[in-house]
């Protein structure tokens, strides 16, 4: 709610002529609502994602675009390859 709506709500509540018990009841329920949402959000954020070995298996559809690509050797120097490419292109 924006500030104007909240101000209108506050004015409406003040015009109701609530008893102290009614005000306390309303305040308690508003506070409980906030706490319940906060607890639910913390519970959701606190869950740890469990990854199983089955989650790591890639399907054939995922692997199809890269089936003909061979991995680079361990000793491949990416920086040297980048420099060589830039020298050839702009050198």
VOBA-1610 file (N, C-alpha, C; in pm, whole numbers, padded with zeros to 5 digits, always signed):
BEGIN
Unk+00085-00118+00000Unk+00000+00000+00000Unk+00088+00124+00000Unk+00041+00225-00065Unk+00119+00348-00065Unk+00083+00431+00059Unk+00155+00540+00078Unk+00139+00621+00199Unk-00002+00680+00211Unk-00060+00720+00100Unk-00194+00779+00105Unk-00297+00676+00149Unk-00286+00554+00095Unk-00379+00448+00133Unk-00364+00412+00280Unk-00241+00405+00326Unk-00219+00375+00468Unk-00274+00486+00556Unk-00256+00611+00515Unk-00308+00723+00592Unk-00460+00718+00597Unk-00523+00686+00484Unk-00670+00673+00480Unk-00717+00559+00570Unk-00646+00449+00569Unk-00680+00336+00656Unk-00669+00377+00802Unk-00562+00447+00836Unk-00541+00492+00974Unk-00654+00586+01018Unk-00693+00677+00930Unk-00802+00769+00960Unk-00932+00692+00981Unk-00956+00594+00895Unk-01076+00511+00908Unk-01078+00438+01042Unk-00964+00380+01080Unk-00957+00307+01207Unk-00978+00400+01326Unk-00925+00520+01319Unk-00944+00616+01428Unk-01090+00657+01441Unk-01162+00664+01330Unk-01302+00703+01331Unk-01394+00593+01384Unk-01345+00471+01398Unk-01429+00360+01444Unk-01460+00364+01593Unk-01390+00442+01670Unk-01412+00451+01815Unk-01397+00313+01880Unk-01284+00249+01853Unk-01257+00117+01907Unk-01221+00126+02055Unk-01257+00021+02128Unk-01217+00013+02268Unk-01070-00026+02274Unk-01012-00013+02391Unk-00872-00052+02406Unk-00853-00200+02376Unk-00949-00283+02415Unk-00940-00426+02385Unk-00947-00452+02235Unk-01033-00378+02164Unk-01043-00393+02019Unk-00913-00351+01951Unk-00854-00242+01997Unk-00728-00194+01940Unk-00617-00296+01963Unk-00613-00351+02086Unk-00510-00450+02117Unk-00529-00575+02031Unk-00654-00619+02014Unk-00683-00736+01931Unk-00636-00711+01787Unk-00670-00595+01733Unk-00630-00561+01596Unk-00478-00556+01583Unk-00412-00492+01677Unk-00266-00482+01673Unk-00202-00620+01683Unk-00253-00704+01771Unk-00197-00839+01787Unk-00211-00919+01658Unk-00327-00909+01593Unk-00348-00985+01470Unk-00261-00932+01355Unk-00244-00802+01348Unk-00154-00747+01246Unk-00011-00793+01270Unk+00032-00791+01395Unk+00168-00833+01429Unk+00187-00982+01399Unk+00088-01064+01434Unk+00097-01208+01407Unk+00109-01235+01258Unk+00036-01159+01178Unk+00042-01175+01033Unk+00182-01145+00981Unk+00241-01038+01030Unk+00378-01001+00988Unk+00477-01108+01030Unk+00467-01156+01153Unk+00558-01258+01203Unk+00543-01389+01125Unk+00420-01425+01091Unk+00398-01549+01015Unk+00464-01541+00878Unk+00451-01426+00811Unk+00514-01409+00681Unk+00665-01410+00692Unk+00718-01345+00797Unk+00862-01339+00817Unk+00917-01479+00844Unk+00846-01557+00927Unk+00889-01693+00958Unk+00885-01781+00834Unk+00781-01767+00753Unk+00771-01846+00629Unk+00884-01811+00534Unk+00917-01683+00523Unk+01025-01641+00433Unk+01160-01693+00483Unk+01182-01689+00614Unk+01307-01740+00669Unk+01317-01890+00651Unk+01206-01959+00667Unk+01205-02104+00650Unk+01238-02141+00505Unk+01178-02068+00413Unk+01202-02093+00271Unk+01347-02063+00235Unk+01402-01953+00287Unk+01540-01914+00256Unk+01640-02007+00324Unk+01601-02067+00435Unk+01692-02151+00511Unk+01705-02293+00459Unk+01622-02331+00365Unk+01629-02467+00312Unk+01755-02483+00228Unk+01823-02594+00247Unk+01944-02623+00171Unk+01906-02711+00052Unk+01951-02669-00063Unk+01922-02744-00184Unk+02003-02873-00184Unk+01936-02984-00196Unk+02000-03115-00199Unk+02013-03159-00344Unk+02135-03178-00391Unk+02159-03224-00527Unk+02198-03371-00521Unk+02129-03450-00599Unk+02157-03594-00603Unk+02239-03625-00728Unk+02305-03740-00733Unk+02381-03777-00854Unk+02293-03781-00978Unk+02167-03816-00963Unk+02076-03820-01078Unk+02054-03681-01136Unk+02062-03577-01051Unk+02045-03440-01099Unk+02160-03397-01191Unk+02274-03463-01181Unk+02391-03425-01259Unk+02400-03497-01393Unk+02312-03589-01419Unk+02312-03663-01546Unk+02245-03577-01653Unk+02317-03555-01763Unk+02265-03474-01872Unk+02192-03562-01973Unk+02081-03512-02022Unk+02002-03589-02118Unk+02066-03581-02257Unk+02024-03669-02345Unk+02075-03671-02482Unk+02040-03541-02555Unk+01925-03485-02524Unk+01884-03359-02588Unk+01979-03245-02550Unk+02024-03245-02428Unk+02115-03140-02381Unk+02253-03158-02446Unk+02296-03282-02459Unk+02429-03311-02512Unk+02437-03304-02664Unk+02326-03307-02733Unk+02324-03310-02880Unk+02404-03197-02944Unk+02390-03070-02903Unk+02464-02963-02971Unk+02616-02971-02955Unk+02663-03042-02854Unk+02807-03046-02829Unk+02867-03185-02850Unk+02796-03272-02919Unk+02842-03410-02932Unk+02972-03422-03013Unk+02998-03330-03107Unk+03117-03338-03191Unk+03235-03257-03136Unk+03220-03194-03022Unk+03326-03110-02967Unk+03416-03194-02876Unk+03545-03181-02900Unk+03640-03250-02812Unk+03692-03151-02709Unk+03714-03195-02588Unk+03761-03103-02485Unk+03903-03056-02512Unk+03935-02939-02463Unk+04071-02886-02478Unk+04166-02963-02389Unk+04292-02975-02432Unk+04389-03044-02346Unk+04415-02962-02219Unk+04462-03028-02117Unk+04488-02964-01989Unk+04593-02853-02004Unk+04690-02874-02090Unk+04798-02776-02104Unk+04763-02658-02196Unk+04640-02649-02243Unk+04597-02540-02330Unk+04608-02407-02256Unk+04673-02309-02319Unk+04693-02177-02260Unk+04593-02080-02322Unk+04489-02051-02250Unk+04383-01966-02300Unk+04433-01824-02327Unk+04515-01771-02240Unk+04568-01635-02258Unk+04652-01625-02385Unk+04735-01726-02408Unk+04819-01726-02528Unk+04731-01736-02653Unk+04631-01820-02650Unk+04540-01834-02764Unk+04466-01704-02790Unk+04425-01636-02684Unk+04356-01508-02700Unk+04448-01405-02762Unk+04571-01398-02712Unk+04669-01301-02766Unk+04701-01333-02913Unk+04720-01461-02944Unk+04748-01500-03082Unk+04632-01462-03174Unk+04511-01483-03129Unk+04394-01447-03209Unk+04388-01297-03234Unk+04410-01217-03128Unk+04406-01073-03142Unk+04518-01022-03232Unk+04636-01082-03222Unk+04748-01041-03309Unk+04718-01074-03455Unk+04658-01190-03478Unk+04626-01229-03615Unk+04516-01138-03671Unk+04418-01105-03590Unk+04307-01024-03638Unk+04345-00878-03656Unk+04419-00821-03558Unk+04450-00678-03564Unk+04596-00648-03587Unk+04682-00750-03588Unk+04825-00733-03593Unk+04879-00682-03719
//
